[in-house]
């Protein structure tokens, strides 16, 4: 009796395993998308304090002084988010002979107020170097646009599914699997200091000339449907 029960259990497990190996018929993979070109609304700048000195203690003191000055300068600009970066140092050699320590510390500035951020950058240029300027879309705006694009992408997916079902002379379909992914396809534009306009380079105290760009936001819907009778 025990042997019979064991054989029946083994047969049942084999049937279940076989059922999992059999793929459903009428499965079709689909992909749809929706995209929108939107204007950037947030500007981000990276500025840095750089200095050299044979004595690392003196080097750190000089960089700290400039950083304190930069933070104090940024305080009146309430619409600009200021974030201090890491302090890094490395040794400089001349023909394998130690020359000095070189230190760098960065500050990240971010704001939706282009004019205010430009004025602050202009002031900081007196003692700091502009490493890069970045134009991007804020998280709030991306989320709002994504809500619109998700609806459009799903509608496009359903339209494709309906067309394919009809072309195969079937009446209906069911969703087998679906994934929704938001993707900012085009990366924000960066401008290094060496690529900035000549008037900015010549007059270091002048406000930075920041211009808005556009970014392409895209939502993809991919998955599969099963065509039924």
N, C-alpha and C positions, 0 to 999 in steps of 0.2 A: 504493500500500500504506500509506504514511504517512497519507494522507487517510482511509483506511478505519479505521485504528487510532484516529485522532482522533475520528471519528464514533462509534465504539463506546464510547470513553471518555466522550464527552459524553453519550451515551444512558444510560450507567451512572450518571453523576453526577446526571442528571435524575431517574432512577428513585429514587435514594437520597434526594434532596431531597423528592420527592413523598411517599415513605414517611414522612418526618419530619413532613410537614404533615398527614398523616392521623391523627386522634386515635383511640385504641383505643375500642372500643365497650364498653358495660356498666360505665362508670366512675361510681362514686357517692361523693360527699364525705360524710364523717362527722366528728362531734365529740363527745367524751365528756370528763367531768371527775370529779374526786373532791376533796372538801374536808374540812377538820377545824378545829374551833375549839380553840385551845390557849392555855394561860395563858402570859403573858409571864414570863420568868425572868431578864431582865437590865434594870437600870435605868441610865439615862444622864442626867446633869445637866450643864448648861453654866452656869458661873459666870464673872463678868467683873470686872475692875478698870477703873474709869472715873475719870478725873480731868481737871481743867482748870488751865491756867496760861498766863500771857503768855509765859513763857520755855520753849521746847520742851525745853531741856536739863533744867530743873527738873522739867518734866512727866514726862519719861522716867525720871528718878531716882525720883520718887514711885511711879510704876507698877512699876518694877523692885523697889522695896522691898516693896511689897504682894505682888507675885508671889513673891518669895523667901519671904516669910512664909507664903503659901498653900502653897507646895511643901513647906516644912518642916513645916507643920501636917498635911499629907497623908501624910508618910512613915510614921508608925506604923500607918496603915491599910493593911495588906499586901494585903487582898483587893479593894482599889479600884485600878483602873487610872487613872493620871493622865496627861493629855496636854496640853501647853501649846499655845495657839493663836497666831495672828498678832497682831502689834502694829500698830494702825492709828491715824492721827491725821487730824484735819481742822480747818480754821479756823472760828471762830465770829464772826459779825458782828452788830452792833447798829446798825440803820439805816445799813448799808453801811460802818460803821466797824469795823475789826478790834478784837475784844474779847479773844480768847484762843485758845489751842490746846486741843483736846479729844482725849484719847487713850483708847483701849480695848484691852484684851488679855483673851482668854478662856482658860479652862481647862475641859477636858472630863473628867468623872469617870464611870467605868463600873464596875458591880459586880453580881454575882448575890446578894451579901449585902446585902439591903435595910436591915437594921438598922445595919450598919457605914457604909453610904453615907449614911444619914440623919443619923448622928451627925457625920460629917465635914462635911456641908452645913451643919448647925447651927453648927458652929464657924466655918466660912468666912463665914457670914452677918455676922459681926462687922465685916468689912472689905470683903467682896465682894458683888456683886449676883447673884442667881439669875436667869438669863435664861430658862431653860426646863428642864423635866423631861420625860424621854422614857421610855416603857416599851416594850420590844420583846422579841422572841424571839431567843435566841442562835443563832449559825450552827450550832452542834452540834445543837441541838434541831430546827432547821429541816431539817437534813440527815436526821436520824432519821425525822422525820414524812414527809418527801418520799419516802423509800424505801417506806413503807407506802402512801402515796397513789398513787405511780406504778403499783404492782401493781393497785390498785383501779381506777384510771382506764383502764389497758390492758384489764382484765377487762370494764369497762363498754363499751369500744370494740368488743371482740370479740363481746360479747353483742348490741350493736346490729347489727353486721355479719351475725351469724347470723340474726337476726330478719328483716332486710331481704332477705337471700338467700332465705330460706324463703318470704317473702311474694311474691317475684317468681318463685316456682315453679322455683328453681334449687337445685342440690345443694351447690355449693361456691363459695368466693371466694378470691381471692389479694390480698395487700396490695400496693397500687400505690404508695402514698406515705404516710408517717406522720411526725409531729413530736410531741415530748413537751416541754412547757413547764411549769416550776414558777412560780407567781405568788403573792406575798403580797398578796392582794386588798385587805385593809383596812390602811391605813397606821397606824403606831403613834400613840398619843395623846400630844400635847404639851400642857404646861401652862406658860404664860408666868408671870412673877412676879406680874403684876397679877391673875392668876386663882387664886392660891394661897389656902389657907384663912386666915381672919383670925387664928387663933392663931399661925400661922407668921409672919405679917407683924408682929404685935405683939411677939413675943419672938424677936428675931433670932438668939439663941444657942441656941434650942430645936432639938432634932433634927427634921429634915424628916419629915413624915408621908407616906411613899411607899406607894402601894397598887398591887397587881398588877392588870392588865387582861387581856383576851383578844385574840387576833389570829387572823384566818382565813387559813389556809394552803391554797392550791389548786393542783392539778396538772391541766393540760389536755392532752388527746391529740386531735389533729386530723390528718386525712389522707384518703385515698381508697382504695377497694377496687375490684377488677374482678370482676364476677360471671361465673362460668364455668358450663358445663353440668354 
